[in-house]
Amino acid sequence: MEPARSNQANQLTTPEENDHEEEILTGLRKNQKTISPKWFYDTEGSALFERITQQPEYYPTRTEIDILRDNRAAIAAACGVGCVMIEPGAGNCEKARLLFDAIRPTAYVPLDISATFLQAAADEVAAQFPWLRVHPVCADFTRDWSFVDDLPAGRRIVFYPGSTIGNLEPAAATDFLRRVRGLVGADGGLLLGVDLHKDRDILNAAYNDAAGITAQFNINLLSHLNRALDADFHPQHFEHSAFYNADEQRIEMHLVSTKDHSVRCLDEDIHFAQGETLHTENSYKYSPESLNALATSAGFQVASSWFDEQQLFSVHYLVCAP
């Protein structure tokens, strides 16, 4: 008998840093200042998001987990076993862990922008599932897909939970899904979590929890920018704001300047007037019909769908349209 061997995640593959400076300055120069929500996720931001998911007002995570747990067998039947499972924005890999024993992937590739947080999560997965090959990749998948060249061989399933697709503008969501379609090919698929339209009071409460964790998460983005870019944003001069925009059918998150002041960022002075906002995130909400239209625009078709009893959230399996 061979001696027992402990599983260990591959050493983190970290691509060369892309130059984000022009992207950031372009957003800060706009009349409506914007910045990508990927800047939420330094180590502190990732930890804060985990706390958000535990707040009573924040229904998406627990509802999606229930859907995945209750429908594991059907999801495995749709996805097929023995795939390479790729998860962009993997975070703590909590949801993927619910599916491993059912889907039995040959390899798991968690992708995330926060290297330290990702490596720790990947090591935990490897320890929990000693039969699974874990191949973490630190990548900004919103900009650079060069990591595709290093993926393990095998039929590919992309797992994209959390309604992260809702963070993308509709045109960008279509572009993203087209790239995923190219990645998985005709024999692969996409397992996609999607938040649904619902009462605006439920939505507003989910992004304005009473404990103020979402506010901390939003404001921490400024501290991350300060560390990463040697900027001098003053977090104490901003307040969290989140609201449902009915016309755009999305939650918007902003940081509101509480006074007139300027910030030095990348050797440029950025002025904020009192009441002016920095737009940090959108979270689009979908109906089954609008999700089907989005999938079709990217060359996918919805093969299977699962919902919770209250129709708060949904999980869909998409395959390439013939």
NORJOSUL-V281640 format. One record per residue. SS is DSSP state (alpha for helix, beta for strand, coil for the rest). OMEGA is omega in radians with two decimals (999 if undefined). Layout:
ss:SS omega:OMEGA
ss:SS omega:OMEGA
This chain:
ss:coil omega:3.12
ss:coil omega:3.07
ss:coil omega:3.11
ss:coil omega:3.13
ss:coil omega:3.10
ss:coil omega:3.10
ss:coil omega:3.11
ss:coil omega:3.10
ss:coil omega:3.03
ss:coil omega:3.04
ss:coil omega:-3.01
ss:coil omega:3.05
ss:beta omega:-3.08
ss:beta omega:3.12
ss:coil omega:3.08
ss:coil omega:-3.13
ss:coil omega:3.00
ss:coil omega:3.10
ss:coil omega:-3.11
ss:coil omega:-2.94
ss:alpha omega:-3.10
ss:alpha omega:3.09
ss:alpha omega:-3.11
ss:alpha omega:-3.11
ss:alpha omega:3.10
ss:alpha omega:3.12
ss:alpha omega:-3.10
ss:alpha omega:3.13
ss:alpha omega:-3.10
ss:coil omega:3.05
ss:coil omega:2.95
ss:coil omega:-3.10
ss:beta omega:-3.11
ss:beta omega:3.00
ss:coil omega:-3.08
ss:coil omega:3.10
ss:alpha omega:3.08
ss:alpha omega:3.14
ss:alpha omega:2.98
ss:alpha omega:-2.77
ss:coil omega:2.77
ss:coil omega:-3.11
ss:alpha omega:3.13
ss:alpha omega:3.14
ss:alpha omega:3.11
ss:alpha omega:3.11
ss:alpha omega:3.11
ss:alpha omega:3.12
ss:alpha omega:3.09
ss:alpha omega:3.08
ss:alpha omega:3.09
ss:alpha omega:-3.07
ss:coil omega:-3.14
ss:coil omega:-3.11
ss:coil omega:-3.06
ss:coil omega:-3.12
ss:coil omega:-2.99
ss:coil omega:-3.07
ss:alpha omega:-2.93
ss:alpha omega:-3.02
ss:alpha omega:-3.08
ss:alpha omega:3.14
ss:alpha omega:3.12
ss:alpha omega:3.10
ss:alpha omega:3.11
ss:alpha omega:3.13
ss:alpha omega:-3.13
ss:alpha omega:-3.10
ss:alpha omega:-3.06
ss:alpha omega:-3.04
ss:coil omega:-3.07
ss:alpha omega:-3.09
ss:alpha omega:-3.13
ss:alpha omega:3.11
ss:alpha omega:3.11
ss:alpha omega:3.11
ss:alpha omega:3.13
ss:alpha omega:-3.08
ss:alpha omega:-3.00
ss:coil omega:-3.11
ss:coil omega:3.03
ss:coil omega:-3.13
ss:coil omega:2.86
ss:beta omega:-3.12
ss:beta omega:-3.10
ss:beta omega:-3.10
ss:beta omega:3.03
ss:beta omega:-3.14
ss:coil omega:-2.94
ss:coil omega:-3.11
ss:coil omega:-3.12
ss:coil omega:3.07
ss:coil omega:-3.03
ss:alpha omega:-3.04
ss:alpha omega:3.11
ss:alpha omega:-3.12
ss:alpha omega:3.12
ss:coil omega:-3.00
ss:coil omega:-2.99
ss:alpha omega:-3.07
ss:alpha omega:3.12
ss:alpha omega:-3.07
ss:alpha omega:3.13
ss:coil omega:3.12
ss:coil omega:3.07
ss:coil omega:3.10
ss:beta omega:3.11
ss:beta omega:-3.10
ss:beta omega:3.04
ss:beta omega:3.10
ss:beta omega:3.05
ss:beta omega:-3.11
ss:coil omega:-3.13
ss:coil omega:-2.99
ss:alpha omega:-3.08
ss:alpha omega:-3.14
ss:alpha omega:-3.12
ss:alpha omega:-3.12
ss:alpha omega:3.13
ss:alpha omega:3.13
ss:alpha omega:-3.14
ss:alpha omega:3.11
ss:alpha omega:3.11
ss:alpha omega:3.12
ss:alpha omega:-3.12
ss:alpha omega:3.13
ss:alpha omega:-3.10
ss:alpha omega:-3.09
ss:coil omega:-3.01
ss:coil omega:3.13
ss:coil omega:-2.98
ss:coil omega:3.05
ss:beta omega:-3.08
ss:beta omega:-3.02
ss:coil omega:-3.10
ss:coil omega:3.10
ss:beta omega:3.03
ss:beta omega:-3.06
ss:coil omega:2.96
ss:coil omega:-3.02
ss:coil omega:3.03
ss:coil omega:-3.08
ss:coil omega:-2.92
ss:coil omega:3.14
ss:coil omega:3.12
ss:alpha omega:3.12
ss:alpha omega:-3.10
ss:alpha omega:-3.11
ss:alpha omega:-3.07
ss:alpha omega:-3.09
ss:coil omega:3.05
ss:coil omega:3.13
ss:coil omega:3.08
ss:coil omega:3.09
ss:coil omega:-2.95
ss:beta omega:2.97
ss:beta omega:3.03
ss:beta omega:3.12
ss:beta omega:-3.05
ss:beta omega:-3.06
ss:coil omega:2.99
ss:coil omega:-3.03
ss:coil omega:3.08
ss:alpha omega:3.06
ss:alpha omega:3.14
ss:alpha omega:3.09
ss:alpha omega:-3.07
ss:coil omega:2.96
ss:coil omega:-3.06
ss:alpha omega:3.13
ss:alpha omega:3.12
ss:alpha omega:3.09
ss:alpha omega:3.09
ss:alpha omega:3.13
ss:alpha omega:3.13
ss:alpha omega:-3.12
ss:alpha omega:3.07
ss:alpha omega:3.10
ss:alpha omega:3.09
ss:alpha omega:3.12
ss:alpha omega:3.09
ss:alpha omega:-3.13
ss:alpha omega:-3.03
ss:alpha omega:3.11
ss:coil omega:-3.01
ss:coil omega:-3.09
ss:coil omega:-3.13
ss:coil omega:-3.13
ss:beta omega:-3.12
ss:beta omega:3.04
ss:beta omega:-2.87
ss:beta omega:3.02
ss:beta omega:-3.04
ss:beta omega:3.05
ss:beta omega:-3.02
ss:beta omega:3.01
ss:coil omega:3.13
ss:coil omega:-3.13
ss:coil omega:-3.07
ss:alpha omega:3.12
ss:alpha omega:3.09
ss:alpha omega:-3.13
ss:alpha omega:-3.11
ss:alpha omega:3.13
ss:alpha omega:-3.09
ss:alpha omega:-3.09
ss:coil omega:3.08
ss:coil omega:-3.05
ss:coil omega:-3.06
ss:coil omega:-3.13
ss:coil omega:3.09
ss:coil omega:-3.10
ss:alpha omega:3.11
ss:alpha omega:3.08
ss:alpha omega:3.09
ss:alpha omega:3.14
ss:alpha omega:-3.14
ss:alpha omega:-3.08
ss:alpha omega:3.11
ss:alpha omega:3.08
ss:alpha omega:-3.13
ss:alpha omega:3.10
ss:alpha omega:3.08
ss:alpha omega:3.11
ss:alpha omega:3.13
ss:alpha omega:-3.12
ss:alpha omega:-3.03
ss:alpha omega:-2.99
ss:alpha omega:-3.05
ss:coil omega:3.10
ss:coil omega:3.13
ss:coil omega:2.97
ss:coil omega:3.13
ss:coil omega:-3.08
ss:alpha omega:-3.11
ss:alpha omega:3.14
ss:alpha omega:-3.13
ss:beta omega:3.07
ss:beta omega:3.12
ss:beta omega:3.01
ss:beta omega:3.06
ss:beta omega:-3.08
ss:beta omega:3.10
ss:beta omega:3.07
ss:beta omega:-3.03
ss:coil omega:-3.11
ss:coil omega:-3.13
ss:coil omega:-3.12
ss:coil omega:-3.11
ss:beta omega:2.87
ss:beta omega:3.02
ss:beta omega:3.01
ss:beta omega:-3.14
ss:beta omega:2.88
ss:beta omega:-3.03
ss:beta omega:3.10
ss:beta omega:-3.10
ss:coil omega:3.13
ss:coil omega:2.98
ss:coil omega:3.09
ss:beta omega:3.12
ss:beta omega:-3.13
ss:beta omega:3.05
ss:beta omega:-3.11
ss:beta omega:3.12
ss:coil omega:3.09
ss:coil omega:3.10
ss:beta omega:3.09
ss:beta omega:3.13
ss:beta omega:-3.10
ss:beta omega:3.03
ss:beta omega:3.00
ss:coil omega:3.06
ss:coil omega:-3.13
ss:coil omega:3.10
ss:coil omega:-3.06
ss:beta omega:2.93
ss:beta omega:-3.07
ss:beta omega:-2.99
ss:beta omega:-3.10
ss:beta omega:2.85
ss:beta omega:3.02
ss:beta omega:-3.12
ss:beta omega:3.10
ss:coil omega:-3.02
ss:beta omega:2.86
ss:coil omega:3.06
ss:alpha omega:-3.13
ss:alpha omega:-3.13
ss:alpha omega:3.05
ss:alpha omega:3.10
ss:alpha omega:3.11
ss:alpha omega:3.10
ss:alpha omega:3.14
ss:alpha omega:-3.12
ss:alpha omega:-3.13
ss:alpha omega:-3.12
ss:coil omega:3.13
ss:coil omega:3.06
ss:beta omega:2.89
ss:beta omega:-3.13
ss:beta omega:-3.12
ss:beta omega:-3.13
ss:beta omega:3.13
ss:beta omega:3.11
ss:beta omega:-3.07
ss:beta omega:2.95
ss:coil omega:-3.06
ss:coil omega:-3.11
ss:coil omega:-3.14
ss:coil omega:3.08
ss:coil omega:-2.98
ss:beta omega:-3.11
ss:beta omega:3.03
ss:beta omega:-3.06
ss:beta omega:3.01
ss:beta omega:-3.09
ss:beta omega:3.05
ss:beta omega:3.13
ss:beta omega:3.10
ss:coil omega:-3.12
ss:coil omega:999
